[in-house]
């Protein structure tokens, strides 16, 4: 079951700020706190408004609809249940 396990802020090459949502495929009844430390469970990322992202190996993200490059920033956004 896909659940929100993290949220973090990002800035695009345009200077616009975004919130990226990380979803993890957790077994039924598991919580985000029980994620495996090796990070072997499936994860996907999207913008908080639902727009699709491609995840790059170096931790950058590409906004599918515009090809804008996004980079994570600090501090992270708070996960809202």
Secondary structure as UniProt FT lines:
FT   STRAND          2..12
FT   TURN            13..14
FT   STRAND          17..25
FT   TURN            28..29
FT   HELIX           32..34
FT   TURN            37..38
FT   STRAND          43..47
FT   TURN            48..49
FT   STRAND          52..55
FT   TURN            57..58
FT   STRAND          60..63
FT   TURN            64..67
FT   STRAND          68..72
//
